[in-house]
Amino acid sequence: MSHLIAVDWGTSSLRGARLDAAGNVLEEKSAPLGILNVPNGDFAGVFASLFSDWMKPADSVCLISGMAGSRQGWVEAPYVACPAGPEELQRHLHWIEPGRIALVPGLSDEQGEVPDVMRGEEVQIFGAMRLAGLTDGLFVLPGTHSKWATVRGGRVTGFRTYMTGEFYGLLSQHSILARTLDAEAPLDEAMFLRGVARAGEGEGLLHNAFGARALALFGRLSPPQSTSYLSGLLIGEELRGQDLPAGREVIAIGAPALTVRYALALEQRGVRVRCFGAEATWAGVRAIQQ
Amino acid sequence: MSHLIAVDWGTSSLRGARLDAAGNVLEEKSAPLGILNVPNGDFAGVFASLFSDWMKPADSVCLISGMAGSRQGWVEAPYVACPAGPEELQRHLHWIEPGRIALVPGLSDEQGEVPDVMRGEEVQIFGAMRLAGLTDGLFVLPGTHSKWATVRGGRVTGFRTYMTGEFYGLLSQHSILARTLDAEAPLDEAMFLRGVARAGEGEGLLHNAFGARALALFGRLSPPQSTSYLSGLLIGEELRGQDLPAGREVIAIGAPALTVRYALALEQRGVRVRCFGAEATWAGVRAIQQ
């Protein structure tokens, strides 16, 4: 197979890479054409406008991961229930153009009373597994909806979602805290870690978030400090739910601006962190194709 | 003292009552003129427009509790640190017109690493104490920012705030959950209690809130059911932080639409609940005046 096109079509952005037979990235493209920004629902048209030149060779194959396979996307590709690995995803590829263009299904975890779902992160996990040379581990994918996934024998055995990024946006833009934050401020590591530590005391987010307000009211946190403190409270709250004995390793996948925060919080607890970025997506698409 | 005017001037509303010497309510008034809706910051003008007739008798005294004493209010009345009872509040009344009109200061709890504050709820607590005939107890005041206060020997010894109501508003209006909620739906008690129970399992709000989304996605919760479930998740999360052995009594003070939810959640755990409404405010103002 000489031409693999890997596409990550999310809620707010569309990114693609052309890979050679060895999996090297030959070229990348991106556009702010997430599934919520596709004019008139013309997914085929948007796809063609970005990738038709890459698809010209007769043996080109394109696999698309992310929200493009959701109910609001191009076509709904039903979730594959975990435990699942690259083989299960390959078997359930949803072909839009047979042998040429397929949607990668997302994963569901229906083992508990409350189900959980992911779309796109599963591909990044399988890619990071390859890049790290692991078949077992604990993975975190920070973001609007952070995912924590456990991998055993090369398959995701279970995962949980945390609305950490979305809560940060809600609190910093729409809540009473917005008045005492400075959203543009750079990360203040000490204040961030103070928030992480506070969350670890177990009082819960509903109380700790008001604490950020009270600290500002008493002049004990400046607006830039409050912003980092709130970020620490939220990420610390997310960590509170994880099984993280010291010495454990966590693989973090995502934008460096986010993974650096998780690494700071985790390393303070004696947990080692390895970080991966966009390259995990391309390696994951290749793992599913093979 | 023959004429006591009790006023509760909050963020979004202004309410007042005229009491006789025995503390009976002779008349009540209210207006949507919370401190954020006072034209040109003319607090004196708004006060006069509602209450000048009640203030005509030379011996009329008016005590105003709530956000009117905050930095954004009429005049800032500095917090009184707890432990504090009605005597401490009386001693720190902030007189606007000596002997005639005073602001009741709020309470602060500065005993921990992170301070906490309330304005207006302290008056309701002292009123409910009187009405219930208690000098010791655990009090909850549900709302945008719920308060849990411990009272010993007639004084508030400590309290904690939870942004429960504000989080409910943020999630139901601005988050991804908004798409699968029906904000107008009446309370579904079974779904509400299912949310309370889920929160009690200790997974944390960041994860459980996404669970509400996933349950809707899988068709396991209808929009009206989701709304009650989310309310249960939030109130359950708030309860998770309280010391509530079965058989304990909690005094709930607030609007019946809210206190009924707390009573449902608490009674399921074997905790007895007594509820009070606006009458607690008027009784509290009287307790401070005496």
Boltz contact constraints between the chains, C-beta under 6 A:
constraints:
  - contact:
      token1: [A, 114]
      token2: [B, 211]
      max_distance: 6.0
  - contact:
      token1: [A, 115]
      token2: [B, 214]
      max_distance: 6.0
  - contact:
      token1: [A, 115]
      token2: [B, 218]
      max_distance: 6.0
  - contact:
      token1: [A, 116]
      token2: [B, 214]
      max_distance: 6.0
  - contact:
      token1: [A, 117]
      token2: [B, 214]
      max_distance: 6.0
  - contact:
      token1: [A, 160]
      token2: [B, 207]
      max_distance: 6.0
  - contact:
      token1: [A, 161]
      token2: [B, 210]
      max_distance: 6.0
  - contact:
      token1: [A, 162]
      token2: [B, 206]
      max_distance: 6.0
  - contact:
      token1: [A, 162]
      token2: [B, 207]
      max_distance: 6.0
  - contact:
      token1: [A, 163]
      token2: [B, 206]
      max_distance: 6.0
  - contact:
      token1: [A, 163]
      token2: [B, 209]
      max_distance: 6.0
  - contact:
      token1: [A, 163]
      token2: [B, 210]
      max_distance: 6.0
  - contact:
      token1: [A, 164]
      token2: [B, 206]
      max_distance: 6.0
  - contact:
      token1: [A, 166]
      token2: [B, 175]
      max_distance: 6.0
  - contact:
      token1: [A, 170]
      token2: [B, 170]
      max_distance: 6.0
  - contact:
      token1: [A, 170]
      token2: [B, 174]
      max_distance: 6.0
  - contact:
      token1: [A, 174]
      token2: [B, 170]
      max_distance: 6.0
  - contact:
      token1: [A, 174]
      token2: [B, 174]
      max_distance: 6.0
  - contact:
      token1: [A, 175]
      token2: [B, 166]
      max_distance: 6.0
  - contact:
      token1: [A, 204]
      token2: [B, 241]
      max_distance: 6.0
  - contact:
      token1: [A, 205]
      token2: [B, 205]
      max_distance: 6.0
  - contact:
      token1: [A, 206]
      token2: [B, 162]
      max_distance: 6.0
  - contact:
      token1: [A, 206]
      token2: [B, 163]
      max_distance: 6.0
  - contact:
      token1: [A, 206]
      token2: [B, 164]
      max_distance: 6.0
  - contact:
      token1: [A, 206]
      token2: [B, 237]
      max_distance: 6.0
  - contact:
      token1: [A, 206]
      token2: [B, 238]
      max_distance: 6.0
  - contact:
      token1: [A, 207]
      token2: [B, 160]
      max_distance: 6.0
  - contact:
      token1: [A, 207]
      token2: [B, 162]
      max_distance: 6.0
  - contact:
      token1: [A, 209]
      token2: [B, 163]
      max_distance: 6.0
  - contact:
      token1: [A, 210]
      token2: [B, 161]
      max_distance: 6.0
  - contact:
      token1: [A, 210]
      token2: [B, 163]
      max_distance: 6.0
  - contact:
      token1: [A, 211]
      token2: [B, 114]
      max_distance: 6.0
  - contact:
      token1: [A, 214]
      token2: [B, 115]
      max_distance: 6.0
  - contact:
      token1: [A, 214]
      token2: [B, 116]
      max_distance: 6.0
  - contact:
      token1: [A, 214]
      token2: [B, 117]
      max_distance: 6.0
  - contact:
      token1: [A, 218]
      token2: [B, 115]
      max_distance: 6.0
  - contact:
      token1: [A, 237]
      token2: [B, 206]
      max_distance: 6.0
  - contact:
      token1: [A, 238]
      token2: [B, 206]
      max_distance: 6.0
  - contact:
      token1: [A, 241]
      token2: [B, 204]
      max_distance: 6.0
